[in-house]
Amino acid sequence: MRNRIPYLILILVLAVATLGAMEWMDAPQAAPSPQPVVSPVPVAMGGAGPVSVTGRLVADKIPPHGTQAVDLCITLTAEPEKGILQDPPPGVDLVVVLDVSGSMSGDKITDAKAAVLALVRGLTDRDRFALVAYSDRAWVQSPMNLATPLGRERMEMDLADLNAGGSTNLSEGLETGMGLLTGNGRVRNLGKLVLVSDGQANRGVTDTGALCVLAEKALSGEFAVSSVGVGLDFNETLMASLADHGGGTYRFLSDPEGFYAAFAQELNRTRSVAATGLSVHVPLPAGVRVADAGGYPVTVSGNEAVFHPGDILHGQTRTLYVTLEVSDQAANPVAIPGVRLGFRAGDQAHEAVLDQSFTIARADTEAGAWASLDRESWEKKVSVDSFGLLRQEVATSVAGGNYQEARDKIQEYRRDADEKNAVVQSPAVTRHLEEEVSSLEAQVGEMADAPAKEQSTVRKAEAKRLQYEGYKDRRSY
């Protein structure tokens, strides 16, 4: 009997273990946690002079059928200033082109004059400054002069005589200001024109396209056109487009108290420029086109798309997204070789060519395409570039009082991001949808619920704010 006891204990233990295993098997089992996508999308690199460039596809696969969009992420990085310090550093040729139409009367013209005066007093002896005013016509209020003590004294006297009245001949103001930077025996200084308006162009050339063609002349003249819109009545689409075509920046001031900050930022930005005249060149195989380039105007010549993203500052990193559309007529896979960057640094022209082609293939399923997303690039694309575009589209709807259209655009954006994120499983994108996108929805709701007597003012203010925020995000300033 003693010899049988160990066997009885063993049988009992096995029975208990078997019963436990059966209960575990019957119990509902937790699903395994989805694994985040980690994409092996390669990075292409290139460098020349003070600016280096890298590029990578946000995804290297697209859905199996139809015309599909895929994004190319381009990152520009400029060396810190200490690496390429010039002795002595160049000055700045700054031209302020100021709207002095009747709507600028009162605080606007007072604040503008005070801001220009403060700006002039902060210039160095290497800088040159000119002031152009425009209303029914344009005139040179203060000619281009070095900002020596005597030169600054003359500028201040010219400024004191400036008054507001008349219409808004923006085209003549712009053309007059640009003439000062292309003529007058241009020196080694970096050039910048800052155009200011608080209203609509209603005299001279008023067509947006024609005005943008005029601003583009700055690129060949090796200076930049920036714009400042003031108040709630200026044409924000025109002012942003002028800056894009002129290689500069666009700023929105809700009130004229910010004049000095806007002028000083443009001056300081010009002093800090590492490279100017940036141009990105994207070869276009058959069946491929550039649908968007961070909002910048795109031109196509032969089989190449080109856009000009302005300048880059010392130590700055700028990330831009180029949206490519691939049609059914494109090869599968299709390769895009030789993407390159051109720019000027000082008196030298440079070119950097990316060292790898970008290959895009058709996946067997949509989920397979989303699984090729490079997580980090896609997160930034969604939360910065795509969201910036959404804000601009919502701004357009809000400006027209189309609140339901604005809501529909937000919902479409959310559905697209949710569909892809079901595969990518990005916590950052989930937070973005829960926080920033939900906040935008709430803002639209608040605007729609504003009292009828406030609707016009609310629409103007919020449309300009949203458009400006989206503009800045997309252009990586």
Secondary structure, DSSP 4 states (H G I P E B T S, - for coil): -GGGHHHHHHHHHHHHHHHHHHHHHHSPPPPPPPPPP------EEEEETTEEEEEEESBSEE-SSS-EEEEEEEEEEE--GGGG--SSPP-EEEEEEEE-SGGGTTHHHHHHHHHHHHHHHT--TT-EEEEEEESSSEEEEEEEEE-SHHHHHHHHHHHHT----S---HHHHHHHHHHHHHSS---SSEEEEEEEESS---SS---HHHHHHHHHHHHHTTEEEEEEEESSSS-HHHHHHHHHHTEEEEEEESSGGGHHHHHHHHHHHHHTEEEEEEEEEEE--TTEEEEEETT--EEEETTEEEE----EETT-EEEEEEEEEE-TTS-SSEEE---EEEEEETTEEEEEE-SS-EEEEE-SSHHHHHTTB-HHHHHHIIIIIIHHHHHHHHHHHHHTT-HHHHHHHHHHHHHHHHHHHHHH--HHHHHHIIIIIHHHHHHHHHHHTS-GGGHHHHHHHHHHHHHHHHHHHHHT-
